Structure formats: structure tokens, C-alpha cells
């Protein structure tokens, strides 16, 4: 519901994140709450928000313990913000913090709040480990017993298999396939070569290493747990070395996704501060960019009609319809590299007149993008991918790139997600 008679422009003030760490390395003993607090405190410290009451903090994690049912609110209570700041947990798989940014932006645009934070966190080093349902049911049966015998009988039926731990599985419940296996199917559909995937992966590392060396990330990343930089970025890799790695999802001899051209399991958090222009002006905070549009979409992957990670093809097409823009009308493209193959599949889809007509409902192909504008500060293959944190990372990166390029006008960000969903947003230079 709108407050006032007009919608307002929504400014991105800046972002802060922890360094991203490969799973079971630097953050092996940290949990979601500790990691999320770090990025929220980073925002508070960097923008001098100590004791400030913000309109909302919206964040989430893909892999959470039951104790973290109120993760965002609990984390912000340790961030330095006014304790009266509300917090909301959301989850849209790998698009969580990108979706959170759109939600915060909508509240600001409608006049409901003046400023808010969007954030995401994940750690696969601290996964929830559960017991099988058979054990759970026997415990509950015992708890419901009225007599001593009724309470004891379920315990006598326990078997060793009831104590086998159940770990989180990164597979789609509808298909039983992992994300990597699903992406292998997309690669075969679109005839994506292993060489092109390895080239995207190599470029991702080179661009990330260059960005770190040139100081681009100095004001976007704060030290955490004695780590100062993303520890997955490889400065010594090459296309030749990547080409020697074996496929890790399809062992038939036809697989092309490897550990080198796929994102590693990663731990980390990221946060983004958004506000109205008036709120920023009152605090003398510079504006990096404006978030002007957002879109979410989903595809029918379970029937095999569409690839699991192809939803951004649709989301981008729809956001272009909403804004009257062309695919080529952007100075920067931040496309999440769940695997190096994902952007390659999307590019082929947008270049296909048949696909754009039959699947996207367009009269012609969206066309090609300039690869020289893609993920210029490194992508997820190099930097890493803490599931819920990636969206905030790419928005902060995109906003800063726009602020540093006087001739630029706008950029677009997108992320594919588990469950066959995609999220995209457009930023314009301030």
C-alpha cells in the first residue's frame, strides 16, 4: 500500500560483505548468525548507523538450523542498529538477497519506509544434521504415551538405521537430480562446449584477481575470521589447467562440468543499504545507483519442458518488456555463474529467434550481449557462491561499477535459483 501520492526513487547507498571462503576452510566454525552479524555490523560501521532505526532489514539463508527461525531479527539485534528495527526472513534459494533488495526497494518506493537493508548468508560448513523420520516418529509416539509401557514401547523398536544421520541434499525433490546434473542437461540441449565453459571460468578468476589487486573491493569487503580476501580466487589458473580437470556430474564420458568451471561450496554473507534520496541527503551519504526495476520468474523444469536454471531467460525478457529497454541497452551485466555454462545457455537462448518466439512470446530474438561488459569484477565461479548472499554481492558490485563510470547509464543483474526460478534487477547510475 502506497503512503503518499507518488512513488519514490530508490537509492543504493552501498554494500558490505565478508570475504567469501571455500566451505570447511576459514569459516569452518562459524554459523549463519555470526556471519550475518558481520555484514550487518559492517553496514552500520561503514555508514555510521549506530543506534539508527531502519524501516526494515530483510535477509535470509538457504541452509538454516531450526534455531535460526528468526535469523534476521536475531542478527540485527547484535548489529548496532536500534533494537526497534524490524527484521524479516525470506528465502528464494540462490536469489534470496536479490529478492530481498527488491522487497526493500518496493517498501521505500511506496513510502512505507525510508531506508532498509537487504542481506543474505549461507555456510555449508555448518549444515543442520537430522535423524531419520523413523526416529522422529518413535520419539513422538513415546511422548504421546499415557502409561509407562506406552512410553517405553517405541524405544524398544529402535534399530541402528534409525540413528543414521540425514544430511542436507542439494538435489531437486521433483527430479532427484543435483543442480550440476541438471545443468549438464542444459549444456547438451544448447550444445555448450567444454572449451567455452573453461574460458568463462578462466575469465572469472582473472577479472576477480585483477579487481582485488586494483583495490576495487577494498570498501566492499571487511575482514572476517583472519580472512581478508575471497579465498577461492585463483591467480595461477589457466585455460589449459582447467581443461585437464575431469567431469564431476556426468561420468558417461560426455560430461563437461568440472570443479574448475562450477562454483564451489562457499561460506559468507553480504548486505546492501537502500534508501530514499531524502534519507541519504539528510545524512550526507553519496548514492551509487538507483534500483529501477525487479522481476522474478519460474519455469516448468520438473516435466523436462525447460532447463532448471533457465528462468533468468524469462525474467530478463519480462523486465525488458516492463521497462521498454533492449538487451543491449546496458553498460554492465552481472550474471550469476552457478556454473560457467549458465550464462552461456542464457546467451544462446536470447540469440535464438525460435526460443524467443516459442518460449518467451517475443516477435524476434533478444540478440547478443557484449562479452566485454560481463562480470567485469569476477563472477561466482571465482569469487564463490554462499547461496543466499550472492544477490547482494552482485548488486553492490554493479552499483559501484556504475558510480565509477561517468559515461555509463545502467546495468542488469540476474541469478538463477534452485526450484527453477530466476530473479533480475536493473540499476541506473546516480
NUMAR-624930 format. One record per residue (C-alpha): x, y, z; residue number from 1. Coordinates in nm, 4 decimals. Layout:
<sites>
{{X; Y; Z}; NUM}
...
</sites>
This chain:
<sites>
{{0.0000; 0.0000; 0.0000}; 1}
{{0.1339; 0.3359; -0.1018}; 2}
{{0.1951; 0.6111; 0.1502}; 3}
{{0.1625; 0.9466; -0.0223}; 4}
{{0.0619; 1.0257; -0.3788}; 5}
{{0.3789; 0.9384; -0.5722}; 6}
{{0.6345; 0.6613; -0.5851}; 7}
{{0.9913; 0.7493; -0.4951}; 8}
{{1.3273; 0.6676; -0.6474}; 9}
{{1.5203; 0.4067; -0.4513}; 10}
{{1.8900; 0.4642; -0.3976}; 11}
{{2.1597; 0.2074; -0.3375}; 12}
{{2.3959; 0.3631; -0.0858}; 13}
{{2.6443; 0.0762; -0.0787}; 14}
{{2.7174; -0.2797; 0.0197}; 15}
{{2.9402; -0.4658; 0.2624}; 16}
{{3.0238; -0.8342; 0.2715}; 17}
{{3.2617; -1.0770; 0.4314}; 18}
{{3.5289; -1.2358; 0.2169}; 19}
{{3.3801; -1.5492; 0.0639}; 20}
{{3.5511; -1.8693; 0.1786}; 21}
{{3.5508; -2.2176; 0.0387}; 22}
{{3.3485; -2.4498; 0.2568}; 23}
{{3.5331; -2.6048; 0.5517}; 24}
{{3.8196; -2.3576; 0.5387}; 25}
{{3.8372; -2.0186; 0.7135}; 26}
{{3.4789; -2.0186; 0.8454}; 27}
{{3.4522; -2.3858; 0.9384}; 28}
{{3.3495; -2.2981; 1.2950}; 29}
{{3.1164; -2.0066; 1.2109}; 30}
{{2.7388; -2.0270; 1.1811}; 31}
{{2.4842; -1.8278; 0.9806}; 32}
{{2.4112; -1.5831; 1.2593}; 33}
{{2.7758; -1.4978; 1.3214}; 34}
{{2.8348; -1.4432; 0.9504}; 35}
{{2.5220; -1.2333; 0.9003}; 36}
{{2.6014; -1.0178; 1.2028}; 37}
{{2.9416; -0.9434; 1.0485}; 38}
{{2.7944; -0.7959; 0.7298}; 39}
{{2.5186; -0.6070; 0.9120}; 40}
{{2.7736; -0.4588; 1.1525}; 41}
{{2.9859; -0.3735; 0.8515}; 42}
{{2.6993; -0.1677; 0.7072}; 43}
{{2.6367; 0.0011; 1.0426}; 44}
{{3.0040; 0.0868; 1.0899}; 45}
{{3.0713; 0.1962; 0.7316}; 46}
{{2.7698; 0.4260; 0.7081}; 47}
{{2.7647; 0.5367; 1.0745}; 48}
{{2.4223; 0.3945; 1.1534}; 49}
{{2.4872; 0.3149; 1.5203}; 50}
{{2.1605; 0.3404; 1.7104}; 51}
{{1.9602; 0.4185; 1.3941}; 52}
{{1.6160; 0.2684; 1.3498}; 53}
{{1.5770; 0.1477; 0.9920}; 54}
{{1.2423; 0.0699; 0.8342}; 55}
{{1.3260; -0.2966; 0.7799}; 56}
{{1.6039; -0.5490; 0.7426}; 57}
{{1.5153; -0.8320; 0.5049}; 58}
{{1.7537; -1.1237; 0.4768}; 59}
{{1.7742; -1.4988; 0.4635}; 60}
{{1.9713; -1.8183; 0.4311}; 61}
{{1.9112; -2.1283; 0.2220}; 62}
{{2.0589; -2.3744; 0.4722}; 63}
{{1.9404; -2.2975; 0.8257}; 64}
{{1.9250; -2.4713; 1.1605}; 65}
{{1.5837; -2.4861; 1.3308}; 66}
{{1.7176; -2.2472; 1.5952}; 67}
{{1.7557; -1.9822; 1.3251}; 68}
{{1.3839; -1.9489; 1.2571}; 69}
{{1.4187; -1.5748; 1.3284}; 70}
{{1.7702; -1.5349; 1.1909}; 71}
{{1.7430; -1.1804; 1.0585}; 72}
{{1.5896; -1.0274; 1.3683}; 73}
{{1.8326; -1.2059; 1.5999}; 74}
{{2.1279; -1.0936; 1.3883}; 75}
{{2.0274; -0.7286; 1.3656}; 76}
{{1.9926; -0.7161; 1.7456}; 77}
{{2.3709; -0.7615; 1.7547}; 78}
{{2.4434; -0.5265; 1.4646}; 79}
{{2.4436; -0.1893; 1.6396}; 80}
{{2.1116; -0.0793; 1.4886}; 81}
{{1.8301; 0.0465; 1.7095}; 82}
{{1.6669; -0.2640; 1.8626}; 83}
{{1.3331; -0.1314; 1.7368}; 84}
{{1.4392; -0.2094; 1.3789}; 85}
{{1.2228; -0.4967; 1.2491}; 86}
{{1.3682; -0.7962; 1.0698}; 87}
{{1.2184; -1.0362; 0.8177}; 88}
{{1.3450; -1.3751; 0.6999}; 89}
{{1.2932; -1.4609; 0.3324}; 90}
{{1.4251; -1.7364; 0.1102}; 91}
{{1.4296; -1.7692; -0.2678}; 92}
{{1.7226; -2.0101; -0.2881}; 93}
{{2.0211; -1.8538; -0.4685}; 94}
{{1.8188; -1.5404; -0.5440}; 95}
{{1.7403; -1.4670; -0.1784}; 96}
{{1.9258; -1.1401; -0.1237}; 97}
{{1.8462; -1.0159; -0.4742}; 98}
{{1.4778; -1.0721; -0.3974}; 99}
{{1.5291; -0.9113; -0.0551}; 100}
{{1.6675; -0.5999; -0.2242}; 101}
{{1.3598; -0.5794; -0.4480}; 102}
{{1.1324; -0.6152; -0.1425}; 103}
{{1.3131; -0.3398; 0.0480}; 104}
{{1.3143; -0.1202; -0.2629}; 105}
{{0.9392; -0.1616; -0.3057}; 106}
{{0.8768; -0.0539; 0.0543}; 107}
{{1.0907; 0.2562; 0.0018}; 108}
{{0.9318; 0.3363; -0.3350}; 109}
{{0.5840; 0.3152; -0.1827}; 110}
{{0.6767; 0.5415; 0.1072}; 111}
{{0.6341; 0.2733; 0.3731}; 112}
{{0.9921; 0.3086; 0.4946}; 113}
{{1.2823; 0.5479; 0.4410}; 114}
{{1.5725; 0.3033; 0.4462}; 115}
{{1.6435; -0.0644; 0.4862}; 116}
{{1.8989; -0.3388; 0.4447}; 117}
{{1.8797; -0.6427; 0.2197}; 118}
{{2.1143; -0.9273; 0.3024}; 119}
{{2.1904; -1.2942; 0.2691}; 120}
{{2.4114; -1.5545; 0.4325}; 121}
{{2.4986; -1.9194; 0.3961}; 122}
{{2.7509; -2.1671; 0.5238}; 123}
{{2.7783; -2.5250; 0.4110}; 124}
{{3.0448; -2.5778; 0.6776}; 125}
{{2.7736; -2.5807; 0.9443}; 126}
{{2.4845; -2.7796; 0.7970}; 127}
{{2.1914; -2.8984; 1.0069}; 128}
{{2.2192; -3.2726; 1.0622}; 129}
{{1.8964; -3.4540; 1.1433}; 130}
{{1.7938; -3.8049; 1.2358}; 131}
{{1.5687; -4.0100; 1.0069}; 132}
{{1.1930; -3.9589; 1.0205}; 133}
{{1.1563; -4.3089; 1.1650}; 134}
{{1.3470; -4.1974; 1.4754}; 135}
{{1.1425; -3.8781; 1.4989}; 136}
{{0.8149; -4.0676; 1.4805}; 137}
{{0.9189; -4.3107; 1.7525}; 138}
{{1.0161; -4.0225; 1.9802}; 139}
{{0.6803; -3.8550; 1.9221}; 140}
{{0.4966; -4.1813; 1.9760}; 141}
{{0.6738; -4.2165; 2.3081}; 142}
{{0.5877; -3.8604; 2.4055}; 143}
{{0.2195; -3.9258; 2.3346}; 144}
{{0.2099; -4.2382; 2.5529}; 145}
{{-0.0044; -4.2183; 2.8644}; 146}
{{0.1289; -4.5162; 3.0535}; 147}
{{0.4886; -4.6165; 3.1246}; 148}
{{0.4525; -4.9094; 2.8850}; 149}
{{0.3192; -4.6910; 2.6053}; 150}
{{0.6076; -4.4520; 2.6524}; 151}
{{0.8705; -4.7275; 2.6547}; 152}
{{0.7408; -4.9444; 2.3688}; 153}
{{0.8673; -4.7176; 2.0836}; 154}
{{1.2182; -4.7191; 2.2310}; 155}
{{1.2293; -5.0978; 2.2175}; 156}
{{1.1619; -5.0828; 1.8418}; 157}
{{1.4652; -4.8657; 1.7629}; 158}
{{1.7094; -5.0095; 1.5102}; 159}
{{2.0612; -4.8980; 1.4066}; 160}
{{1.9220; -4.7483; 1.0836}; 161}
{{1.7148; -4.5080; 1.2931}; 162}
{{2.0367; -4.3379; 1.4053}; 163}
{{2.1864; -4.2812; 1.0597}; 164}
{{2.2270; -3.9009; 1.0196}; 165}
{{2.0425; -3.7276; 0.7379}; 166}
{{2.2474; -3.4514; 0.5731}; 167}
{{2.1012; -3.1708; 0.3590}; 168}
{{2.0905; -3.2824; -0.0040}; 169}
{{2.1477; -3.0317; -0.2846}; 170}
{{1.9061; -3.2106; -0.5169}; 171}
{{1.5717; -3.1174; -0.6648}; 172}
{{1.2923; -3.3114; -0.4910}; 173}
{{1.0883; -3.3212; -0.8136}; 174}
{{1.3618; -3.4738; -1.0295}; 175}
{{1.6134; -3.6251; -0.7879}; 176}
{{1.8890; -3.4522; -0.9828}; 177}
{{2.1554; -3.2270; -0.8395}; 178}
{{2.1952; -2.8784; -0.9803}; 179}
{{2.5099; -2.9904; -1.1597}; 180}
{{2.3344; -3.2859; -1.3189}; 181}
{{2.0512; -3.0561; -1.4237}; 182}
{{2.2968; -2.8117; -1.5758}; 183}
{{2.4604; -3.0953; -1.7708}; 184}
{{2.1238; -3.1496; -1.9405}; 185}
{{2.1105; -2.7799; -2.0321}; 186}
{{2.4620; -2.7962; -2.1736}; 187}
{{2.3608; -3.0799; -2.4029}; 188}
{{2.0394; -2.9029; -2.5091}; 189}
{{2.2272; -2.5872; -2.6055}; 190}
{{2.5448; -2.7577; -2.7342}; 191}
{{2.7729; -2.5641; -2.4992}; 192}
{{3.1355; -2.6653; -2.5458}; 193}
{{3.3729; -2.7545; -2.2646}; 194}
{{3.6197; -2.5012; -2.4058}; 195}
{{3.3706; -2.2146; -2.3794}; 196}
{{3.2871; -2.3099; -2.0211}; 197}
{{3.6532; -2.3195; -1.9239}; 198}
{{3.7082; -1.9814; -2.0895}; 199}
{{3.4249; -1.8235; -1.8848}; 200}
{{3.5746; -1.9798; -1.5691}; 201}
{{3.9238; -1.8565; -1.6537}; 202}
{{3.7959; -1.5044; -1.7240}; 203}
{{3.6061; -1.5097; -1.3943}; 204}
{{3.9266; -1.5759; -1.1998}; 205}
{{4.1346; -1.3256; -1.3966}; 206}
{{3.8763; -1.0492; -1.3542}; 207}
{{3.8319; -1.1188; -0.9821}; 208}
{{4.2071; -1.1282; -0.9202}; 209}
{{4.2517; -0.8022; -1.1113}; 210}
{{3.9694; -0.6353; -0.9183}; 211}
{{4.1271; -0.7365; -0.5882}; 212}
{{4.4715; -0.6245; -0.6989}; 213}
{{4.3415; -0.2851; -0.8146}; 214}
{{4.1579; -0.2260; -0.4856}; 215}
{{3.8024; -0.2399; -0.6209}; 216}
{{3.6822; -0.4492; -0.3275}; 217}
{{3.8570; -0.2520; -0.0522}; 218}
{{3.5414; -0.0674; 0.0564}; 219}
{{3.3033; -0.3545; -0.0227}; 220}
{{3.4642; -0.6323; 0.1825}; 221}
{{3.5512; -0.6369; 0.5529}; 222}
{{3.7944; -0.8818; 0.7174}; 223}
{{3.6389; -1.1733; 0.8990}; 224}
{{3.7999; -1.4600; 1.0875}; 225}
{{4.1504; -1.3527; 0.9757}; 226}
{{4.0452; -1.3691; 0.6117}; 227}
{{4.0852; -1.0513; 0.4064}; 228}
{{4.0073; -1.1664; 0.0526}; 229}
{{3.7962; -1.4296; -0.1215}; 230}
{{3.9981; -1.7474; -0.0866}; 231}
{{3.8682; -1.9227; -0.3972}; 232}
{{4.0118; -1.6743; -0.6466}; 233}
{{4.2963; -1.8377; -0.8384}; 234}
{{4.5745; -1.6152; -0.9675}; 235}
{{4.7664; -1.9074; -1.1182}; 236}
{{4.4989; -2.0846; -1.3203}; 237}
{{4.4921; -2.1177; -1.6985}; 238}
{{4.2580; -2.2486; -1.9645}; 239}
{{4.4978; -2.5388; -2.0129}; 240}
{{4.4901; -2.6367; -1.6451}; 241}
{{4.1128; -2.6074; -1.6355}; 242}
{{4.0922; -2.8271; -1.9446}; 243}
{{4.2655; -3.1140; -1.7649}; 244}
{{4.0032; -3.1462; -1.4917}; 245}
{{3.7550; -3.4336; -1.5022}; 246}
{{3.3778; -3.4014; -1.5190}; 247}
{{3.2151; -3.4281; -1.1753}; 248}
{{2.8433; -3.4665; -1.2533}; 249}
{{2.8241; -3.6794; -1.5689}; 250}
{{3.0646; -3.9733; -1.5750}; 251}
{{2.9477; -4.1116; -1.9092}; 252}
{{3.2334; -3.9509; -2.0973}; 253}
{{3.0008; -3.6773; -2.2250}; 254}
{{3.0130; -3.4563; -1.9157}; 255}
{{3.1732; -3.1130; -1.9252}; 256}
{{3.1025; -2.9579; -1.5835}; 257}
{{3.4117; -2.9781; -1.3648}; 258}
{{3.5253; -2.8492; -1.0285}; 259}
{{3.7004; -2.5730; -1.2211}; 260}
{{3.4037; -2.4376; -1.4164}; 261}
{{3.1481; -2.4786; -1.1364}; 262}
{{3.1030; -2.2701; -0.8239}; 263}
{{3.2494; -2.4256; -0.5099}; 264}
{{3.0514; -2.4733; -0.1915}; 265}
{{3.1101; -2.1422; -0.0155}; 266}
{{3.0556; -1.9672; 0.3187}; 267}
{{2.9896; -1.5951; 0.3594}; 268}
{{2.7416; -1.3110; 0.3919}; 269}
{{2.6609; -0.9864; 0.2125}; 270}
{{2.4423; -0.6836; 0.2877}; 271}
{{2.3147; -0.3863; 0.0899}; 272}
{{2.1879; -0.0493; 0.2180}; 273}
{{1.8967; 0.1049; 0.0269}; 274}
{{1.7213; 0.4344; 0.0986}; 275}
{{1.5140; 0.7213; -0.0310}; 276}
{{1.7039; 1.0156; -0.1761}; 277}
{{1.5839; 1.2355; 0.1106}; 278}
{{1.7111; 0.9956; 0.3775}; 279}
{{2.0519; 0.9791; 0.2099}; 280}
{{2.0711; 1.3572; 0.1709}; 281}
{{1.9963; 1.4171; 0.5391}; 282}
{{2.2973; 1.2006; 0.6278}; 283}
{{2.5252; 1.3294; 0.3521}; 284}
{{2.5558; 0.9784; 0.2117}; 285}
{{2.6502; 0.9538; -0.1556}; 286}
{{2.4264; 0.7492; -0.3836}; 287}
{{2.5934; 0.4891; -0.6032}; 288}
{{2.2940; 0.3951; -0.8171}; 289}
{{1.9174; 0.3618; -0.8276}; 290}
{{1.7331; 0.0316; -0.8427}; 291}
{{1.4617; 0.0942; -1.1001}; 292}
{{1.3075; -0.2464; -1.1765}; 293}
{{1.2916; -0.6023; -1.0481}; 294}
{{1.1398; -0.9272; -1.1680}; 295}
{{1.1086; -1.2901; -1.0590}; 296}
{{1.0081; -1.5822; -1.2789}; 297}
{{0.9846; -1.9600; -1.2700}; 298}
{{0.9964; -2.2386; -1.5288}; 299}
{{0.8468; -2.5863; -1.5616}; 300}
{{1.1644; -2.7875; -1.5156}; 301}
{{1.0068; -3.0857; -1.3394}; 302}
{{0.8352; -3.2081; -1.6578}; 303}
{{1.1525; -3.1634; -1.8599}; 304}
{{0.9979; -2.8818; -2.0627}; 305}
{{1.2662; -2.6357; -1.9564}; 306}
{{1.6110; -2.6388; -1.8002}; 307}
{{1.6321; -2.5968; -1.4240}; 308}
{{1.8481; -2.2829; -1.4412}; 309}
{{1.6855; -2.1141; -1.7418}; 310}
{{1.4382; -1.8924; -1.5531}; 311}
{{1.6587; -1.5798; -1.5890}; 312}
{{1.6000; -1.6009; -1.9651}; 313}
{{1.2325; -1.5356; -1.8955}; 314}
{{1.2819; -1.2888; -1.6095}; 315}
{{1.5134; -1.0725; -1.8178}; 316}
{{1.2757; -1.0815; -2.1158}; 317}
{{0.9891; -0.9700; -1.8909}; 318}
{{1.1838; -0.6911; -1.7217}; 319}
{{1.2802; -0.5595; -2.0655}; 320}
{{0.9103; -0.5532; -2.1543}; 321}
{{0.8337; -0.3675; -1.8313}; 322}
{{1.0943; -0.1000; -1.8969}; 323}
{{1.0903; -0.0742; -2.2775}; 324}
{{1.4625; -0.1465; -2.2898}; 325}
{{1.6629; -0.3730; -2.5195}; 326}
{{1.9060; -0.6388; -2.4045}; 327}
{{2.1865; -0.4289; -2.5476}; 328}
{{2.0935; -0.1150; -2.3500}; 329}
{{2.3235; -0.1925; -2.0569}; 330}
{{2.6780; -0.0959; -1.9752}; 331}
{{2.7327; -0.3811; -1.7289}; 332}
{{2.5916; -0.7328; -1.6999}; 333}
{{2.6196; -0.9154; -1.3679}; 334}
{{2.5032; -1.2694; -1.4466}; 335}
{{2.5367; -1.5219; -1.1650}; 336}
{{2.7652; -1.8087; -1.2661}; 337}
{{2.6171; -2.1010; -1.0763}; 338}
{{2.8189; -2.2844; -1.3384}; 339}
{{3.0139; -2.1260; -1.6224}; 340}
{{2.7627; -2.2945; -1.8527}; 341}
{{2.4647; -2.0998; -1.7185}; 342}
{{2.5358; -1.7604; -1.8787}; 343}
{{2.6352; -1.9407; -2.1985}; 344}
{{2.2978; -2.1189; -2.2106}; 345}
{{2.1158; -1.7919; -2.1438}; 346}
{{2.3063; -1.6112; -2.4176}; 347}
{{2.2207; -1.8806; -2.6720}; 348}
{{1.8565; -1.8659; -2.5685}; 349}
{{1.8400; -1.4883; -2.6128}; 350}
{{2.0095; -1.5184; -2.9517}; 351}
{{1.7606; -1.7808; -3.0744}; 352}
{{1.4634; -1.6414; -3.2668}; 353}
{{1.2790; -1.9726; -3.2242}; 354}
{{1.3296; -1.9825; -2.8482}; 355}
{{1.2363; -1.6185; -2.8028}; 356}
{{0.9206; -1.6714; -3.0078}; 357}
{{0.8105; -2.0115; -2.8760}; 358}
{{0.9170; -1.9817; -2.5113}; 359}
{{0.9389; -1.6098; -2.4359}; 360}
{{0.6499; -1.4966; -2.6547}; 361}
{{0.8570; -1.2412; -2.8446}; 362}
{{0.8431; -1.1456; -3.2106}; 363}
{{1.2209; -1.1689; -3.2530}; 364}
{{1.5387; -1.2705; -3.0772}; 365}
{{1.6609; -1.0506; -2.7945}; 366}
{{2.0054; -1.0702; -2.9515}; 367}
{{2.3601; -1.0830; -2.8203}; 368}
{{2.5374; -0.9036; -2.5403}; 369}
{{2.8905; -0.7666; -2.5429}; 370}
{{3.1080; -1.0150; -2.3507}; 371}
{{3.3415; -0.7261; -2.2676}; 372}
{{3.0698; -0.5987; -2.0306}; 373}
{{3.0096; -0.9295; -1.8487}; 374}
{{3.1016; -0.9828; -1.4815}; 375}
{{3.3910; -0.7384; -1.5054}; 376}
{{3.4956; -0.7784; -1.1409}; 377}
{{3.4783; -1.1577; -1.1412}; 378}
{{3.1850; -1.3952; -1.1209}; 379}
{{3.0635; -1.6627; -0.8842}; 380}
{{3.2906; -1.9324; -1.0279}; 381}
{{3.5907; -1.7384; -0.8965}; 382}
{{3.4527; -1.5422; -0.6019}; 383}
{{3.2350; -1.8215; -0.4673}; 384}
{{2.8660; -1.8604; -0.4020}; 385}
{{2.7226; -1.8600; -0.0470}; 386}
{{2.3731; -1.9275; -0.1789}; 387}
{{2.1644; -1.6523; -0.0214}; 388}
{{2.4459; -1.3923; -0.0222}; 389}
{{2.5239; -1.3783; -0.3940}; 390}
{{2.2438; -1.1391; -0.4913}; 391}
{{2.3595; -0.8681; -0.2509}; 392}
{{2.7166; -0.9180; -0.3706}; 393}
{{2.6353; -0.8666; -0.7372}; 394}
{{2.4108; -0.5649; -0.6704}; 395}
{{2.6804; -0.3923; -0.4627}; 396}
{{2.9385; -0.4712; -0.7305}; 397}
{{2.7128; -0.3425; -1.0070}; 398}
{{2.6224; -0.0226; -0.8194}; 399}
{{2.9874; 0.0605; -0.7588}; 400}
{{3.0805; -0.0052; -1.1217}; 401}
{{2.8104; 0.2361; -1.2346}; 402}
{{2.9294; 0.5011; -0.9889}; 403}
{{3.2858; 0.4796; -1.1222}; 404}
{{3.1916; 0.5015; -1.4907}; 405}
{{3.0733; 0.8576; -1.5728}; 406}
{{2.9577; 0.7630; -1.9231}; 407}
{{2.7519; 0.4643; -1.8073}; 408}
{{2.3731; 0.4648; -1.7784}; 409}
{{2.2562; 0.1318; -1.6415}; 410}
{{2.3350; -0.2285; -1.5600}; 411}
{{2.1396; -0.5503; -1.5141}; 412}
{{2.1845; -0.8310; -1.2627}; 413}
{{2.0316; -1.1772; -1.2662}; 414}
{{2.0510; -1.5001; -1.0695}; 415}
{{1.9206; -1.8488; -1.1372}; 416}
{{1.7976; -2.0483; -0.8393}; 417}
{{1.7017; -2.3933; -0.7241}; 418}
{{1.3408; -2.4816; -0.7936}; 419}
{{1.3601; -2.3450; -1.1480}; 420}
{{1.3370; -1.9774; -1.0511}; 421}
{{1.5194; -1.6633; -1.1578}; 422}
{{1.5468; -1.3077; -1.0264}; 423}
{{1.6664; -0.9986; -1.2093}; 424}
{{1.7009; -0.6267; -1.1350}; 425}
{{1.8018; -0.3137; -1.3229}; 426}
{{2.0208; -0.0412; -1.1733}; 427}
{{2.0720; 0.3091; -1.3143}; 428}
{{2.3670; 0.5357; -1.2468}; 429}
{{2.3024; 0.8135; -0.9974}; 430}
</sites>
